[in-house]
Amino acid sequence: MTFNEQTRLTPEELWEMPLEALAEMRDERVIGVLLMHVRQSPPPLRLQALHLLGTIGSPNAIPPLVNMLPDLDDQLRWEAAKAILQIAAIQHTGHPRHFDLDSPRNLLVEVVAELESRDIATLPLLLACLRDHSVDVRQKATVMLFHRDDVHIVDLEAALNDPKAGIRFEAAGLLEKFPFDQSRPYYLRALADPSDHVRTRAVHGFMKHVTAENLPEFLNLLKNRTREVRWQFIQRMIEIGGDTAVKGLRMAIHDRRDGVRHSALFGLVKLGERLPARLVIQWLRGDDFEDFFWACDAINRAHDTRFIRCLLPIMRETSLERSTRTMWLLGQLKAKRAVPDLIKKLSDDTEYVFDINEPPKRVSQYAADALRTIGTPRALAAVAEWKPPSK
């Protein structure tokens, strides 16, 4: 068929021609016909039409292909992406590009870069990819939204509801891009996500928006299933302070996780609140050494002498880790009532490491240190008469 004969063909005749024959024609109308096949023909012909569009290499095919990308199914979308990259390769180098095992994830990155270099909008493509069957594609598309300013929060629905926790994790991080009046319901949904990782990712952004004014609305976060969420919320309450924060901290000192309840107790001390005596005594007398350690630390920070009476029998225990720490604490509290028991300890040369950053010491040395700190005449006289153990 001559060129003149080709130009006299009607659109209907072009439509009826085999696709291979269309590819050999030099008529720009062929591009339109192939694009119609992509939209309307059965799947095998649609794939063939996309392949031919890439082979022909006409840049005029790129804008309509881009418009189709969000509406095509997954397989056709990536064939269309290949066609766009094939056309670009012919434009840039004069040679066609060969695709071997290029993953849809890599194709997405490449085609977005190519389209953006042409000032063609790519957000519709990325949003369509949030529903792609490939987990890699959905995750990459979500990550690529981080650096965009044209995303609306409703665009994240698909990613926030994705069956894969890794994608919901990335989407939870994206919430930081939006004002709190928009992101609040999405944050609350992410904080209730089945995945610990998603809840942890969400809480970091969410805490920036917790204020003294809205703090009462979020006290239920102290019941969140994720330890990190509860811990972060406690840190925020300590920063905010005030009656509501104190109320929340008093709730949190009963948390099932030691790191959370210890932080809450520390917060009460930092905010200048009176220590809950019953709980602190329970920790001092209990079997959990971490609770015991943090109770001692809180008593020391608050310099709360109410607990001296409770500490004296603990100092007399045979457990070196408890008795030595109690000796130190009684010294810090300048507990005169502890002097007689501390003097008795001056005869105990059992070796113990109180602080891993210091060399081991004898129990008698810990007792002498406490007596010096208390500083009464009787305490100082006992230390003066004491003979330190030889090394």
GIFENHU-V7903 format. One line per field, one symbol per residue. ss: DSSP state (a for helix, b for strand, c for the rest). phi: phi as a letter, one per 40 degrees, with the letter a starting at -180 (. if undefined). burial: # if it has 24 or more other C-alpha atoms within 12 Angstrom, else .. A space follows every 10 residues. Layout:
# GIFENHU-V7903
ss->???
phi->???
burial->???
This chain:
# GIFENHU-V7903
ss->ccaaaaaccc aaaaaaccaa aaacccccaa aaaaaaaaaa ccaaaaaaaa aaaaaaccca aaaaaaaaac cccaaaaaaa aaaaaaaaaa aaaccccccc cccaaaaaaa aaaaaaaccc ccaaaaaaac ccccaaaaaa aaaacccccc ccaaaaaaaa ccccaaaaaa aaaaaaacca aaaaaaaaaa accccaaaaa aaaaaaaaac ccccaaaaaa aaacccaaaa aaaaaaaaaa ccaaaaaaaa aacccccaaa aaaaaaaaaa ccccccaaaa aaaaacccaa aaaaaaaaaa aaccaaaaaa aaaaacccca aaaaaaaaaa aacccaaaaa aaaaaccccc bbcccccccc bbaaaaaaaa aaaaccaaaa aaaaaccccc c
phi->.ccccccccc dccccccccc cccccbcccd dccccccccb ccdccccccc ccccccgccc ccdcccccdc cccdccdccc cccccccccc ccbgbcbbbb bccddcccdc cccccccbfb cbddcccccc bccccdcccc cccccdcbbb cbccccdccc bcccccccdc cccccccbcc cccdcccccc cbcccdcccc ccccccccbc bccbddcbcc ccbcccdccc cccccccccc ggccccdccc cccbcccccc cccccdcccc cgccccdccc cccccccccc cddccccccc ccfccccdcc cdcccccccc ccccccdccc cccfccccdd ccccccccbc caccbccbcc bcdccccccc ccccgcdccc ccccccbdcc c
burial->.......... ...##...#. .##.#.#### #########. .....##### #########. ########## ########## #########. .....##... ...####### ##.##..... ########## ##.####### ######.... #.#.###### ##.####### ########.. ..##.##### ###.###### ########## #...#..##. ########## ########.# ##.####### #####..### ########## #.####..## #.###..... ########## #####.##.# ##.###...# ########## ########## ######.##. .#.#...... ########## #####...#. .##..#.... .
